[in-house]
Amino acid sequence: MKNESQAERADRNFVELLQGARVAVTGVQVLFAFLLTVPFSSGFTRLDAADRWLYYAALVSAAIASICYIAPTAQHRVLFRQGRKETLVRRSNLYGLLGALALAVSMTTAAMLVIDYLFDVALASITAGLLALVALWTWFGQPALDRSDQSSSSSGGGGSAVPSSSRD
């Protein structure tokens, strides 16, 4: 926004970060809750050591994703009215990136576990690899290219760069 102060911008950015986290945290919580129930099912005892490690990776990465997505709200409560909103925005953005990475690991390993259980390790490995590539591309790769396009157009003298006051 053109006429907003730095504090107003920080407030807006923080609200936008929380809105994005709300979308992801619901999925993370459902996945995490499901993973917490898996060991209590009758078929869990049939898992071999490799599948138990896959389960471990899926469970721990879902927990890490939950922690990362919940951290901005918890920290906001601790830092309330301390004038640290800009720090909180930067930190929340980092937690969002780490949460997305942990979520990608959890989804990939959980899918690999189930596919290996139902079919075989070859199909599970190929599918997990493809899922990981899709998540990494759509969540990180494509936006990184957009960032590099933006920085090259603003530093190259050509194109229409977004003024710094409207960048988030």
N, C-alpha and C positions, 0 to 999 in steps of 0.2 A: 504494500500500500504506500502511496506516495507521501501522504501527510501524517504518517504515524510516527510516534516517538520510538526510541530504542526500547523503552519499557513496554510500549504497546505491541511492538513487533515481537518481543520475547514472549509476551502473553499469548499472542495469536499463534506463534510457532509452537508453543507448549501445548495449547489446546489441539492443534492439528496433529501433533505427535501422539497425544493421548487417544484421539479419534482413530488413528491408524492402529494403535496398539489394541484398542477394543476389538477390532476385527480379528486380529491374530490371536489374542489371548483366549477367545472362546474356543477356537480350534485346538489350541495347545492344551487347554484344560480338558477337553473331551478326549483327546489322544492320551494325555497323561492319566486320566481316570481309567480309561480302558486298559492301558498298560499296567496299572496297579492291580487290576483284577485278574490278569492273565495267569499268574502263578497258581491261583486257586482253582483253575479249571483242571479237569481230569486229564486232558491231553498234555499238559505241561511237563509231566514226568517223563514223557517220551522224547523230549528234546535232547539232542546230543550237546556236547560241550560247545561246539561252534555256534549253535543256535542260542544257547544260553548267553553267550557273549554278545550276540546280536541283540538279544532282548535287553541285556544290561546297557548297551550303547543307546538303544532306543529309549529306555526308561530314564537314564541319566540325562541324555540330551533334551528330553521333554521337560525334565525338572529344571534344567538350566534355562531353557526357553521361557518357562513360566516365571522364573526368578527375574530374568532380564525384562520381560514385558510388564511385570508388576513393580519393578524397582522405581520407575519414575513417579508413580503415584505415592509409594511409601516415602520416597525422598522428598517429594513435595510437602507431605505432612510434616516431616522433620524440619525442613527449611522454610516453612510457611512464614511469610513476612520478614524474611531475613535479607531481602534485596539480592538474592542469588539466582534469579530466574534465568538469566543468560547462561550461567554455568549449568543449571539444571537442563536447559534446552540442549546444549552441546552434549552433556552426559546422557540424556535420554535418547538422543539420536544414536549414540554409540551403542547403548543397550538395545535399541531397536534392531540395529544391524547384527549384533551378537545373538539376539533372540531369533532373528530370521535364520541365521546360520545354524544355530542349534536345532531349530524346528526342521530345517532341511535334513539335517543328520537324523533326527528322530523319525521323520516320515520315511526316509529312505531305508533306514535299518529295520523299521517296523514292517514295511512292505516286503523287504528282503526276507525277513523271518517268516512271514506268512506264506510267501510264494515258495520258499524252500520247503516248508512244512507240507504244502499241498502238492508240489510238483518236484522240482529238483534244484540243486545248487546252481547249475548252469543258467537256467531260466531266471532264477532269483538274482543272480549276479548281473546278468544283462539288464534286467528290468530295473534293478536298483541303480545301476550305472546311468541308465537313461533318465530315471527320475532325478538323480542328483544333477545331471547336466541341465535338465529343464529348469529345475529350481535355481541353480547357479546362474543360468543365462537370464531367466525372467526376473529374478530378484536382484541380481548384482551386475551381471555382464552387460545387459542392455542399458541399464541406467548409467553404468560407468562410461559406455560409449557416448551416451547423450551428454554426460559431463565433459568428456574430452572434446566433443564437437563444439560445445558451448565455449570452452576455454580457448580452443583454436580460432573460433570465429571472433572472439573478443580481443585476442592478442594479435591476430593477423591483419588487423586494420580494415578488413572487409566484413561484409555481413552486418547484421544488426544485433549487437550484443545487448543483453538485458542490463539495464543500469543497476548498479550495486544496491540502490535503495529498494529495488523490487525483488531482489534475490532472497531466497530463504535458505 
